[in-house]
Amino acid sequence: MADLTTKYMGLELKSPVIVGSGPLTIKVSDMIKLEENGAGAVVLKSIFEEQIDKETDKGFEEFDEYLTHTESHEYFQSLTKDYHIEKYLDMLSDAKKNLSIPIIASINCRKMSSWIEYADKFIQAGADGIELNYFPITSDWRVTGEEMDKRILSFAREARRKISCPLSMKIGSRYSSLSNVIHMLDEIGIDALVLFNRPFRPDVDLKNLTTSVGSVISGPDEYAEALRWTALMSGEVEMDIAGNTGIHDGKTAVKLILAGASAVEVLSVVMRDGAGAIKKINDEISTFMDEKKFSSISEFKGMLAQEENGGDAWERVQFLRTIG
């Protein structure tokens, strides 16, 4: 029988299928169902730094006649953050009491701030690891690609210095030299990298002539970028890689593992089809392993990574061959 256990960011998982941060990882009752259907770990719904900042500013505007000083604003902001942190800690603690699989706390970050200082509280509440969701969008033309690279590395160094538990970073792909950034994150000591963050997708409502929100659920054909960069980088770094976005079935999960991923994060397919989607993905991975006579994940992990597959198989040359 196929053994689906794997190691990710130093944690032992019974399955490589992790349920990513989202609406299914807020309620403990939902997370219990995820575990019952074979999830290897769950990433709790992110604390959004930007959202809390906006709530703070909104509250400050409502009471601005009483909070007229900078010190008052800072105090009000601190209270708002503390409130959200306490709610999060309660959810985390409750989840640890009711689940046996690893629980990863998540923070959605947009700038260097005091957020990583809360990591100790998450650890004390039982978090097995922390995932930092780092995805800034720079519309200021004066900010160079080099500056963006420096910012993520500065953030990672500070986070690694202050966070003692297993630490992963979920990032986007738009850096001036993504391979350099990944190598530097590895040297800094980040335990795992999630490739890639699916960005917010704005749209336009033509009927009402307003801006709107595009699809929040990924499609099953959106995994190619994660697959390519997992294959390109998995053999060059010590840290684990988790594939993310567009992973809707076991076949796609197997592709990521063949490329070198230690695990995959899924969400959209579970939102669409329910917790049973996890069992289906695990069953499909097991079927593949049985057919190919692999008894463990480690036997085929990275088999098709760039270092094992002729060097340029994952690069642009494939495109040139296709159109040639």
C-alpha positions as CSV (number, residue, x, y, z in Angstrom):
1,M,0.0,0.0,0.0
2,A,1.3,3.4,-0.9
3,D,2.8,5.5,1.9
4,L,1.7,9.1,1.5
5,T,3.7,10.5,4.4
6,T,6.0,13.4,3.7
7,K,8.1,16.0,5.4
8,Y,7.4,19.6,4.9
9,M,9.1,22.6,6.7
10,G,10.3,20.1,9.3
11,L,6.9,18.8,10.0
12,E,5.8,15.2,9.5
13,L,2.6,15.0,7.4
14,K,0.5,11.9,6.8
15,S,-0.3,13.3,3.3
16,P,1.3,15.9,1.0
17,V,-2.1,17.6,0.6
18,I,-2.3,20.7,2.7
19,V,-5.4,22.8,2.9
20,G,-4.4,26.4,2.3
21,S,-5.4,29.5,4.1
22,G,-9.0,30.5,3.4
23,P,-12.7,30.3,4.4
24,L,-12.4,26.6,5.2
25,T,-9.8,27.1,7.8
26,I,-11.6,29.5,10.1
27,K,-14.0,27.1,11.9
28,V,-12.7,24.2,13.9
29,S,-15.7,22.1,12.8
30,D,-14.7,22.6,9.2
31,M,-11.0,21.7,9.9
32,I,-12.0,18.5,11.6
33,K,-13.8,17.4,8.4
34,L,-10.6,18.3,6.4
35,E,-8.6,16.1,8.7
36,E,-11.1,13.3,8.5
37,N,-10.8,13.4,4.7
38,G,-7.1,13.1,4.7
39,A,-5.6,16.6,4.9
40,G,-1.9,16.4,5.9
41,A,-2.0,19.9,7.5
42,V,-4.1,23.0,7.5
43,V,-3.0,26.7,7.1
44,L,-5.3,28.8,9.2
45,K,-7.1,31.8,7.6
46,S,-4.7,34.6,7.4
47,I,-4.6,37.6,9.6
48,F,-4.7,40.4,7.0
49,E,-2.5,43.3,8.1
50,E,-3.9,45.6,5.5
51,Q,-7.5,44.9,6.5
52,I,-6.9,45.5,10.1
53,D,-5.2,48.8,9.3
54,K,-8.3,49.8,7.4
55,E,-10.6,48.9,10.2
56,T,-8.4,50.9,12.6
57,D,-8.6,53.9,10.3
58,K,-12.3,53.6,9.9
59,G,-12.9,53.4,13.6
60,F,-10.6,56.3,14.1
61,E,-12.6,58.4,11.7
62,E,-15.8,57.6,13.6
63,F,-14.3,58.8,16.9
64,D,-12.0,61.4,15.5
65,E,-13.4,64.1,17.8
66,Y,-12.2,62.1,20.8
67,L,-9.0,60.7,19.2
68,T,-7.3,63.8,17.9
69,H,-3.7,63.1,18.8
70,T,-1.2,60.8,17.1
71,E,-0.8,59.0,20.4
72,S,-4.5,58.3,20.5
73,H,-4.5,56.9,17.0
74,E,-1.6,54.6,17.9
75,Y,-3.3,53.4,21.0
76,F,-6.6,52.8,19.1
77,Q,-4.6,50.9,16.5
78,S,-2.9,48.7,19.1
79,L,-6.3,47.9,20.7
80,T,-7.7,46.9,17.3
81,K,-4.8,44.6,16.5
82,D,-4.9,43.1,20.0
83,Y,-8.6,42.3,19.5
84,H,-8.0,40.4,16.3
85,I,-4.9,38.7,17.6
86,E,-6.8,37.4,20.6
87,K,-9.6,36.0,18.4
88,Y,-7.0,34.3,16.3
89,L,-5.3,32.8,19.3
90,D,-8.6,31.4,20.6
91,M,-9.2,29.8,17.2
92,L,-5.7,28.4,17.1
93,S,-5.9,27.0,20.6
94,D,-9.2,25.4,19.9
95,A,-8.0,23.8,16.7
96,K,-5.0,22.3,18.5
97,K,-7.3,20.7,21.0
98,N,-9.4,19.1,18.3
99,L,-7.0,18.2,15.5
100,S,-4.0,15.9,15.4
101,I,-2.5,17.1,12.1
102,P,0.0,20.1,12.0
103,I,-1.6,23.5,12.2
104,I,0.2,26.4,10.5
105,A,-0.7,30.0,11.4
106,S,-0.8,32.5,8.6
107,I,-0.1,36.2,8.4
108,N,-0.8,38.2,5.2
109,C,1.9,40.9,5.2
110,R,2.4,43.9,3.0
111,K,5.1,45.8,4.8
112,M,7.7,45.4,7.5
113,S,5.8,45.8,10.8
114,S,5.4,44.6,14.3
115,W,3.3,41.6,13.0
116,I,6.1,39.1,13.2
117,E,6.5,40.0,16.9
118,Y,3.2,38.2,17.5
119,A,4.8,34.9,16.4
120,D,5.7,33.9,19.9
121,K,2.0,34.2,20.9
122,F,1.1,31.9,18.0
123,I,3.7,29.4,19.0
124,Q,2.6,29.5,22.6
125,A,-1.0,28.8,21.5
126,G,0.2,25.7,19.7
127,A,1.1,26.7,16.1
128,D,3.3,24.0,14.5
129,G,4.6,26.5,12.0
130,I,4.0,30.0,10.5
131,E,3.4,30.9,6.9
132,L,4.1,34.5,5.9
133,N,2.0,35.5,2.9
134,Y,4.1,38.2,1.2
135,F,2.7,39.7,-1.9
136,P,3.2,43.5,-2.4
137,I,2.1,45.1,-5.6
138,T,4.2,48.2,-6.5
139,S,2.4,50.7,-8.6
140,D,4.9,53.4,-7.8
141,W,7.2,53.7,-10.9
142,R,10.0,55.1,-8.7
143,V,10.4,51.7,-6.9
144,T,12.8,49.5,-8.9
145,G,12.8,45.8,-9.2
146,E,16.0,45.7,-7.3
147,E,14.3,47.6,-4.4
148,M,11.5,45.1,-4.4
149,D,14.0,42.2,-4.1
150,K,15.7,44.0,-1.2
151,R,12.5,44.5,0.6
152,I,11.4,40.8,0.6
153,L,14.9,39.7,1.7
154,S,15.0,42.3,4.5
155,F,11.6,41.1,5.6
156,A,12.7,37.5,5.6
157,R,15.8,38.2,7.6
158,E,13.8,40.0,10.3
159,A,11.2,37.3,10.3
160,R,13.8,34.5,10.6
161,R,15.5,36.3,13.4
162,K,12.3,36.7,15.4
163,I,10.5,33.5,14.6
164,S,11.8,30.3,16.1
165,C,9.4,27.7,14.8
166,P,9.2,26.3,11.3
167,L,8.7,29.2,8.9
168,S,7.4,29.3,5.3
169,M,6.9,32.1,2.9
170,K,4.1,32.3,0.3
171,I,5.3,34.6,-2.5
172,G,4.5,35.8,-5.9
173,S,6.5,35.2,-9.0
174,R,7.2,38.8,-10.1
175,Y,10.7,39.6,-9.1
176,S,13.5,41.0,-11.2
177,S,15.4,37.7,-10.6
178,L,13.1,35.1,-9.0
179,S,15.8,32.5,-8.9
180,N,18.1,34.8,-7.0
181,V,15.4,35.7,-4.5
182,I,14.6,32.0,-3.9
183,H,18.3,31.2,-3.4
184,M,18.7,34.1,-0.9
185,L,15.6,33.1,1.0
186,D,17.1,29.6,1.3
187,E,20.4,31.1,2.6
188,I,18.5,33.2,5.1
189,G,17.1,30.0,6.6
190,I,13.4,30.0,5.5
191,D,12.2,26.4,5.9
192,A,9.8,26.3,3.0
193,L,8.5,28.2,0.1
194,V,4.9,28.2,-1.3
195,L,4.8,28.8,-5.1
196,F,2.8,30.9,-5.9
197,N,0.5,33.3,-4.3
198,R,-2.6,33.8,-6.5
199,P,-3.1,37.5,-6.7
200,F,-6.3,39.4,-6.3
201,R,-7.9,39.8,-9.8
202,P,-9.8,43.0,-10.4
203,D,-12.4,43.2,-13.1
204,V,-14.9,45.7,-14.6
205,D,-18.7,45.5,-14.4
206,L,-19.7,46.9,-17.8
207,K,-23.4,47.1,-16.9
208,N,-22.9,49.3,-13.9
209,L,-19.6,50.8,-15.0
210,T,-17.9,49.9,-11.8
211,T,-14.9,47.9,-10.7
212,S,-15.6,44.4,-9.5
213,V,-13.8,41.3,-8.2
214,G,-12.7,38.6,-10.6
215,S,-12.8,34.9,-9.9
216,V,-11.5,34.1,-6.5
217,I,-11.3,30.4,-7.3
218,S,-8.5,29.1,-9.4
219,G,-8.9,27.0,-12.5
220,P,-7.4,23.6,-13.0
221,D,-5.0,25.0,-15.7
222,E,-3.3,27.5,-13.5
223,Y,-0.6,25.3,-12.1
224,A,2.0,25.7,-14.9
225,E,4.0,28.5,-13.3
226,A,4.3,26.7,-10.0
227,L,5.2,23.5,-11.8
228,R,8.0,25.2,-13.8
229,W,9.6,27.0,-10.9
230,T,9.4,24.0,-8.6
231,A,11.2,22.0,-11.2
232,L,13.8,24.7,-11.8
233,M,14.6,25.4,-8.1
234,S,13.8,22.3,-6.0
235,G,17.2,20.7,-6.7
236,E,19.1,23.9,-6.0
237,V,17.8,24.8,-2.5
238,E,17.6,23.0,0.9
239,M,14.2,24.4,1.8
240,D,11.0,22.5,1.0
241,I,8.7,23.7,-1.8
242,A,4.9,23.5,-1.8
243,G,3.0,23.9,-5.1
244,N,0.0,26.2,-5.0
245,T,-2.7,27.5,-7.3
246,G,-4.6,25.3,-9.8
247,I,-4.1,22.0,-8.1
248,H,-7.5,20.4,-8.4
249,D,-6.7,16.7,-8.6
250,G,-4.2,14.0,-7.7
251,K,-2.6,14.0,-11.2
252,T,-1.6,17.6,-10.8
253,A,-0.3,17.0,-7.3
254,V,1.8,14.1,-8.6
255,K,3.2,16.4,-11.3
256,L,4.3,18.9,-8.6
257,I,5.9,16.2,-6.5
258,L,7.7,14.8,-9.6
259,A,9.0,18.4,-10.1
260,G,10.4,18.4,-6.6
261,A,7.6,19.7,-4.3
262,S,7.4,18.2,-0.8
263,A,3.7,19.1,-0.6
264,V,0.8,20.9,-2.3
265,E,-1.6,23.5,-1.0
266,V,-5.2,23.2,-2.2
267,L,-8.2,25.3,-1.5
268,S,-10.4,26.2,-4.6
269,V,-11.2,22.5,-5.4
270,V,-12.2,21.9,-1.7
271,M,-14.3,25.1,-1.7
272,R,-16.0,23.9,-4.8
273,D,-16.4,20.1,-4.1
274,G,-16.2,19.9,-0.4
275,A,-13.8,18.1,2.0
276,G,-14.2,14.9,0.0
277,A,-12.0,16.4,-2.7
278,I,-9.0,15.8,-0.4
279,K,-9.7,12.1,-0.2
280,K,-10.1,11.9,-4.0
281,I,-6.7,13.6,-4.5
282,N,-5.0,11.3,-2.0
283,D,-6.6,8.3,-3.7
284,E,-5.4,9.4,-7.1
285,I,-1.8,9.9,-5.8
286,S,-2.0,6.4,-4.3
287,T,-3.3,4.9,-7.5
288,F,-0.4,6.5,-9.4
289,M,2.1,5.2,-6.9
290,D,0.7,1.7,-7.1
291,E,0.7,1.7,-10.9
292,K,4.4,2.9,-11.0
293,K,5.3,0.6,-8.1
294,F,6.4,3.5,-5.8
295,S,6.0,2.7,-2.2
296,S,6.8,6.2,-0.8
297,I,6.7,9.8,-1.8
298,S,10.4,10.1,-1.5
299,E,10.9,7.5,-4.3
300,F,9.6,9.8,-7.0
301,K,9.9,13.3,-5.5
302,G,12.1,15.5,-7.7
303,M,12.5,12.7,-10.4
304,L,11.7,15.3,-13.1
305,A,13.4,18.3,-11.5
306,Q,15.7,20.3,-13.8
307,E,18.9,18.7,-12.3
308,E,17.5,15.2,-13.1
309,N,16.0,16.0,-16.5
310,G,18.6,17.4,-18.9
311,G,19.0,21.0,-17.8
312,D,16.8,22.9,-20.2
313,A,13.6,20.8,-20.2
314,W,11.7,23.4,-18.1
315,E,12.9,26.5,-19.8
316,R,11.9,28.4,-22.9
317,V,13.5,25.9,-25.3
318,Q,10.4,23.8,-25.0
319,F,8.3,26.7,-26.4
320,L,10.7,27.1,-29.2
321,R,10.4,23.4,-30.1
322,T,6.7,23.7,-30.0
323,I,6.4,26.5,-32.5
324,G,9.5,25.5,-34.6
